[in-house]
Amino acid sequence: MTLHKTIQAVTDRIRARSETTRGDYLDRMAAAAAQGPRRAHLTCGNQAHAYAPMGEDKGALAATQAGNIGIITAYNDMLSAHQPFEHYPDLIRKTARKNGGTAQVAGGVPAMCDGVTQGQTGMELSLFSRDVIAMAAGIGLSHNVFDSAIYLGVCDKIVPGLVIAAATFGYIPGIFIPAGPMESGLPNDEKARVRQQFAIGEVGREELMAAEMASYHGAGTCTFYGTANTNQMLMEFMGLHLPGASFVNPGEGLRTALTVAGTEAALNNTALGDTYRPVSQILDEKAFVNGLVGLMATGGSTNLVLHLPAMARAAGVILDLQDFSDLSEVVPLMAKVYPNGLADVNHFHAAGGLGFMIGELLDAGLLHDDTQTVVGTGLRAYTQEPQLQDGRAVWVLSLIHI
């Protein structure tokens, strides 16, 4: 399919605008990559400090012949979206070990919930937290003992901050592994009705609290299409998730299998693995245009007008508001997910979700297909649906595309 002329024009404009900054960025990344595995440049004392608590993995780490994954985690059990990450590091370590590699938690980053702080003084720290997250992730990765990175984060400022860090350390591969949305609770129209009743005094605080607790009721991302779920969409459109990983619920066997597959990809993509796919090669002008198209097509959060330019600048790519405007003129709105409609992200996913949408946009010439992703070249792979077979994630062409 021929690329739409506006998509091509905006991409060319971004590339021209970013020529100097992107060139400087790629030169830095190439120079860092040329040094090979970072552990090889550390003293024995440096390495001994890093490996001291690693038990049976010490030998593999000291040999530096197998990939070592650095895990950056935004886990806390106050955010429903991040609570499932509590046990991910154990699963990642076991999977890495089974595949001949190793994994260590490189560091934790703060993760605040705007749903908790909305209307409170804590919101004064919300946007600032993005840059704190980027810095905290950078501090973790600065130890230079990692051949690849796994980023565990979902919500509003967390993913943008982690992307900024991933781009800054773009000479190493990285993959984002999500936790998925909570299962559907109280329908959105019913929640809105109770809120309206409370506002006019027809019900009291007890009824309002019951409705809110029935809506936000379990582990996983909030099910409305706000900034958190928009972030997950972007990671898929931009090739930093595994295909179809965004909206599988926590606790499902497929969710676990996708985490295992993501860990295997993180090992395979290192300079010591089967391929070398550094983040710097994934986060290029085409990837950010694809992200912008996904934002428009899904009716995503307007907060990304703040975050996407910052994320792009970390990779030497310069976006401006005209890019958003021009793409919005030609990209159709393809979904109405609450608050833009009554359906939640689980309904969206069940109806075909991101895989179907990516396929339709590719067929219409509204996305770049020839982009690098964590699974190789070509966004067409993201039209496939992950399924659980014999305990493992496998990808098949969804019937909705046939």
Summary of the structure (lengths in Angstrom):
residues: 402
radius of gyration: 21.0
end to end distance: 17.1
largest distance: 69.9
contacts: 1437
relative contact order: 0.14
helix: 53%
strand: 10%
